[in-house]
Amino acid sequence: MRADGQILAGELVLIGNGKLYGGAVAVFPAADLQNGRLEVCLFPRVNFWRLLRCAPGLLVTQKLPEKLVRRIGAARLELTSEAPVAFELDGEWVGNLPATFFIAPQKLRVVVA
């Protein structure tokens, strides 16, 4: 992963610009919908035991244990992999890496009637 000049490696990457993920889970506590930046929650390693260690915190506090993840904010994020890796957007399969993510200001138009 390359994010604003930083290079990081991990096995699971969650990206958002709102505080919550999957309902009421505060995966991105520093997120701000109006600052033009994405928040990244990176799991350096993922296995059954690490995920199991996340469960109590998620169930009780609706938060991830900070010692198991690395968080950064970035205006632009590029994900790559040496092997073919699929990725999802909002729970839907979109394609394979490489992929670049950024916020495009004022691209979504909402009409309220």
C-alpha positions in Angstrom: 0.0 0.0 0.0 1.3 3.5 -0.9 -0.5 6.3 0.9 0.7 9.9 0.6 4.3 8.8 0.1 4.3 6.1 2.8 4.7 2.5 1.9 3.0 0.0 4.2 2.4 -3.8 4.0 -0.5 -5.8 5.4 -2.9 -8.6 4.8 -6.2 -6.8 5.3 -7.0 -3.2 4.5 -10.2 -1.4 5.4 -10.8 2.1 3.9 -13.5 4.6 4.7 -14.3 8.3 5.2 -17.0 7.9 7.8 -16.4 6.8 11.4 -18.5 3.6 11.2 -18.1 0.4 9.3 -20.6 -2.5 9.0 -23.2 -0.8 11.2 -22.2 0.7 14.6 -18.5 -0.4 14.6 -16.2 2.6 15.0 -13.4 1.3 12.7 -12.4 4.8 11.6 -12.6 7.0 14.8 -10.6 9.9 13.2 -12.7 10.0 10.1 -14.2 13.3 8.9 -16.7 13.3 6.0 -15.6 16.8 5.0 -11.8 16.8 5.1 -11.2 15.1 1.7 -9.1 12.3 3.3 -9.6 8.6 3.5 -9.0 6.7 6.7 -7.2 3.4 6.5 -7.2 0.6 9.1 -4.5 -1.9 8.2 -4.1 -5.3 9.7 -0.4 -6.3 9.3 -1.3 -10.0 9.8 -4.6 -11.8 9.7 -5.3 -15.3 11.0 -7.9 -16.9 13.0 -6.3 -16.1 16.4 -5.8 -12.4 15.6 -9.4 -12.1 14.5 -10.6 -13.9 17.6 -8.6 -11.4 19.7 -10.7 -8.6 18.0 -14.0 -10.2 19.0 -14.3 -9.1 22.7 -13.5 -5.4 21.8 -15.9 -5.4 18.9 -18.7 -7.0 21.0 -18.3 -4.8 24.1 -17.0 -1.5 22.9 -17.7 -1.6 19.1 -14.0 -0.8 18.5 -11.0 -2.7 17.3 -8.0 -3.3 19.6 -5.5 -0.6 18.6 -2.5 -2.9 19.2 -3.6 -5.2 16.3 -4.1 -2.5 13.7 -2.3 0.4 12.1 -4.2 3.6 11.2 -3.3 6.3 8.8 -5.1 9.0 6.9 -4.4 9.7 3.3 -5.7 11.9 0.4 -4.7 9.2 -2.1 -4.2 5.4 -1.6 -2.8 2.8 -4.0 -3.1 -0.9 -3.2 -1.0 -3.4 -5.0 -0.2 -7.1 -4.6 2.4 -9.5 -6.0 -0.4 -12.2 -6.4 -3.9 -11.6 -7.9 -6.1 -10.2 -5.1 -9.8 -9.4 -5.4 -11.3 -6.3 -3.6 -14.7 -5.2 -2.6 -16.4 -1.9 -2.4 -19.3 -1.7 0.1 -19.6 -5.5 0.2 -19.6 -6.0 -3.6 -16.8 -7.6 -5.6 -15.4 -4.9 -8.0 -12.2 -6.3 -9.4 -8.6 -7.2 -8.7 -5.7 -5.1 -7.5 -4.0 -2.8 -8.3 -6.5 -0.1 -7.4 -6.2 3.6 -6.5 -8.6 5.3 -4.1 -9.3 9.0 -3.5 -12.2 11.3 -2.7 -13.6 13.1 -5.7 -15.1 16.3 -4.2 -18.8 17.1 -5.1 -19.1 14.1 -7.5 -22.2 12.7 -5.9 -25.4 14.7 -6.3 -28.2 14.1 -3.9 -31.7 15.3 -4.6 -34.2 15.3 -1.6 -37.9 15.6 -2.4 
